[in-house]
Amino acid sequence: MNGILQLVGRLMLALIFVLAGIGKISDPAGTAGYMQAMGVPTLLLWPTIALELLGGLAIAVGFKTRYAALALAGFSVLAAIIFHSNFSDQIQSVLFLKNIAMAGGLILLAVGGKTAYSMDK
């Protein structure tokens, strides 16, 4: 049972990154415009997409899980600070906390190491 829960947990963590990467691919101009409006160079668009897609897929299948989890945790914290730090807006506050919570889960995954039903195992 623990193995199945580990797999489900990895899939749940991975889903938001994979879908975000796909969303950015489907509207790169819109994403680049949003990044630029927040002071982030659009040069980082495709590396961001690669990190979200490849990191999310790595978490899902359990490949180099520690590295992927740490990279996505750092990314989540940076994204929270850059994009969701307007605490006067309740929605942005919730999004900030969501990113911090995801980072926490990813750090736990990184520390926990290899999980069941993973390529790392």
C-alpha positions as CSV (number, residue, x, y, z in Angstrom):
1,M,0.0,0.0,0.0
2,N,2.8,2.4,0.8
3,G,4.3,1.9,-2.7
4,I,1.0,2.8,-4.4
5,L,0.7,5.9,-2.2
6,Q,4.3,7.0,-3.1
7,L,3.5,6.6,-6.8
8,V,0.2,8.5,-6.4
9,G,2.0,11.3,-4.5
10,R,4.7,11.6,-7.2
11,L,2.0,11.8,-9.9
12,M,0.1,14.4,-8.0
13,L,3.2,16.6,-7.5
14,A,4.2,16.1,-11.1
15,L,0.8,17.0,-12.6
16,I,0.9,20.7,-12.0
17,F,4.3,21.1,-13.6
18,V,3.6,19.0,-16.7
19,L,0.3,20.9,-17.3
20,A,1.9,24.3,-16.7
21,G,4.6,23.4,-19.2
22,I,2.1,22.3,-21.8
23,G,0.1,25.5,-21.1
24,K,3.2,27.6,-21.8
25,I,3.9,25.8,-25.0
26,S,0.3,26.4,-26.2
27,D,0.6,30.2,-25.6
28,P,4.3,31.1,-25.6
29,A,3.6,34.7,-26.6
30,G,1.2,35.2,-23.8
31,T,3.5,33.6,-21.3
32,A,6.5,35.7,-22.5
33,G,4.4,38.8,-22.2
34,Y,3.4,37.9,-18.6
35,M,7.1,37.1,-17.7
36,Q,8.2,40.4,-19.2
37,A,5.5,42.3,-17.3
38,M,6.9,40.8,-14.1
39,G,10.5,41.8,-15.0
40,V,11.6,38.3,-16.0
41,P,13.6,38.1,-19.2
42,T,11.7,36.2,-22.0
43,L,15.0,34.4,-22.7
44,L,13.9,32.2,-19.7
45,L,10.7,31.0,-21.4
46,W,12.0,27.8,-23.0
47,P,14.3,26.8,-20.1
48,T,11.2,27.3,-17.8
49,I,9.1,25.1,-20.1
50,A,11.8,22.4,-20.2
51,L,12.2,22.5,-16.4
52,E,8.5,22.1,-15.9
53,L,7.9,19.4,-18.5
54,L,11.1,17.4,-18.0
55,G,11.2,17.9,-14.2
56,G,7.5,17.0,-13.9
57,L,7.9,13.9,-16.0
58,A,11.0,12.9,-14.0
59,I,9.0,13.1,-10.8
60,A,6.2,11.2,-12.3
61,V,8.3,8.2,-13.4
62,G,10.8,8.5,-10.6
63,F,13.9,9.3,-12.6
64,K,16.6,11.2,-10.9
65,T,13.9,12.1,-8.4
66,R,16.1,13.9,-5.9
67,Y,17.6,16.3,-8.5
68,A,14.2,16.9,-10.2
69,A,12.5,17.6,-6.9
70,L,15.2,20.0,-5.7
71,A,15.2,21.9,-9.0
72,L,11.4,22.2,-9.0
73,A,11.3,23.2,-5.3
74,G,13.8,26.0,-6.0
75,F,11.8,27.0,-9.1
76,S,8.5,27.0,-7.1
77,V,10.0,29.3,-4.4
78,L,11.4,31.7,-7.0
79,A,8.1,31.7,-8.9
80,A,6.2,32.4,-5.6
81,I,8.5,35.4,-4.9
82,I,8.5,36.8,-8.4
83,F,4.9,36.2,-9.5
84,H,2.8,35.9,-6.3
85,S,4.2,38.3,-3.7
86,N,1.4,40.9,-3.9
87,F,0.0,40.0,-0.5
88,S,-2.6,42.7,-0.7
89,D,-4.3,40.5,-3.3
90,Q,-5.8,37.5,-1.5
91,I,-5.6,35.3,-4.6
92,Q,-1.9,36.1,-5.0
93,S,-1.3,35.3,-1.3
94,V,-3.0,31.9,-1.8
95,L,-0.9,31.2,-4.9
96,F,2.2,32.2,-3.0
97,L,1.4,29.7,-0.2
98,K,0.5,27.0,-2.8
99,N,4.0,27.4,-4.4
100,I,5.6,27.2,-0.9
101,A,3.6,24.1,0.0
102,M,4.6,22.4,-3.3
103,A,8.2,23.3,-2.6
104,G,7.9,21.7,0.8
105,G,6.4,18.5,-0.6
106,L,9.2,18.4,-3.2
107,I,11.9,18.8,-0.6
108,L,10.4,15.9,1.4
109,L,10.4,13.9,-1.8
110,A,14.1,14.8,-2.4
111,V,15.1,13.9,1.2
112,G,13.1,10.7,1.1
113,G,15.0,9.5,-1.9
114,K,13.9,6.5,-4.0
115,T,10.2,5.6,-4.0
116,A,8.3,2.6,-5.1
117,Y,7.4,2.1,-8.7
118,S,10.2,4.4,-9.9
119,M,13.0,4.2,-12.3
120,D,15.4,5.2,-9.5
121,K,14.6,2.0,-7.6
